[in-house]
């Protein structure tokens, strides 16, 4: 397998996250799928990095790091869109522009995609579509139970993060 090492550690997994529209809690924006990589540091800790937004999450395990990253993505998007929608889209566009750090992570991400393809593993686009539809249904069900109270919003988001509903696709390096 090609070298998946970065200055932060060994890239050991990659995937995609979907932050859905959630009108009942005031987030009515269509955010594209966000790609991420999981890196294992030499000390055993993990970093999950959203390549698009350059947002990290940290944890003792891959799951902890991934969940922390998703929470950080949500905090960033909520705060950014609450301030000014136009500047929010401008900020996201700026973050999507390639820089040295994201270029390196995209290279590792694409190497993992190629390695999966060489093994005959599909890119899972049909599974992505099914997972997005499932997430939208889950959001609709949970929204029906909410009445916009802050404690419900927090519980709602924590449920989506902790049960893995926002992770659309994930693979580990072989």
N, C-alpha and C positions, 0 to 999 in steps of 0.2 A: 504494500500500500504506500502511496506517496506520503511525504512528510506532512503531518497535520499540526506541527508544533508552531506556536506563536510566542511572542515575548511574554505572554501571560500564562502559558502552559500548553497542554496538548488538547486540541479540539477533539471531543469524543462523541459529539452528537449534533444534530441539526433538526430544525423543524419550522413550523409556521404557526402563528397565533392570529386569531381573529377577535378584534374588539367590536362587538355588534352595536347596532343602533339600539338605544334604550330610552325611548321617548318618555316613559313614565318617570324616569329619574333625571330628565332634562338633557340627555345626551342623544341627539337625533342626527348623528353624522355617520356617513358611510366611510369607514376607515378601511383601506385595502389590507389584504393579508400582510402580515409582518413576519419576516424571516428572522430566525435566531440561530445561534450556535451555543453549544455548551462546551466550556473549557474546564479541564481538570488541572488545577495548579499543582506544583511540585509538593506543596504541603498537604495535599489531599482535599482541599476545599474546592468548590465549584463556582464558576462564573457563567451565568447565562447572559448573552448579549444580543439585544435586538439590533440587527445590523442596520435596518432602515433608520431608526430613531437614535441610534447610538446610546441606548439605555441599558444599564447592567442590572443584574440581580445576583445576590450572593447567598451561598448556603453550604452547609456541610455535605449535602447530597445534591444530585442533579435536580430532583424534584423541588427541594427547598430553593435552590437558585432560580429555577424556572418560575416558581410561584412568586418569588420576590421580584423578578424582572416584570412579570405580568402586572403585579400591583404597582410597580413604578411606572410602567407604561400608562396604566389607567390614571394614576395621579397626574402625570404629565399632560395627558390628553384633556382630562377634565379641567385642569387649571388653565391650560392654553386656550381652550375653546370658551371657557367662562370669561376670559379677559376680552377677546375680540376675535370673531370668527375669521375675518379676512387675514389678520396677522397670524392666526393659528395655522391657516393653510400655507401662508408664506413661510412660517417657521418650519413646518413639516417638510416643505419643498427644499428649504435650505439644508435640513438634516439629511434628506435623501441624496443630496449631491455627494458624489464620491470624495472621500478623503483617504489619507494613507491608512488609517486604522480600519475603516470600513472596506477598503479595497483588499486588504490582507484577509479579512474575515470572509468577504465574498469569494475570494480565491479558494479558501478552505471549504466553504459551503459547496461550491461547484465541484471541487474534487470529490467530496462525499457523494454528490449526485452521480457523478461519472462512475465512481466505484460501485454504487448500487446498480447502475445500468449495466456495467460489465458483468455483474452477478445475475442479471436478468430480472432484477426487482423493478416493478413499475414505479412511475413517478406519482401515482395515487391521485390523479386529478379527479377521477370519479368519486373516490373516497373523500376528497376535500369537499366536493360539492355536497355530498351526503352529510358530512360533519357540519358544514355551515348551515344547512337546512335544519339539522337536529338542534344546533345551537340557537337558531332563530326561534324554533318552537319552544325550547326550554326558556328562553328569555320572555316570550309571550306568556307562557304559563306563570312564571315567577312574577312578571309585571302585573298580572291579573290579581295577585295576592297582596300587592303593595298599595299603600296609600300615601306615598311620597314622604314618609317620616324618615329622618336621617338614620336612625338605628336600623330600619328595614333596608335602606339603600346599602349600608355597610354590610349587612348580613347577605343581601342579594349578591353583591360583588364577591364577597368572600366565598360564597357557595360556588359561583362560577369558576373562580380561581382554584379553589381547593379540589374540586372534583374533576379538574382537567378539561372542562367544557370548552375553554378558550384555545386549547391546543388542538389545532386542526390536523397536524401531521407531525410525526417525530420519528427519527431513526438514530441509532447509535452506530458509531464506527465499528467495523468488524475487527 
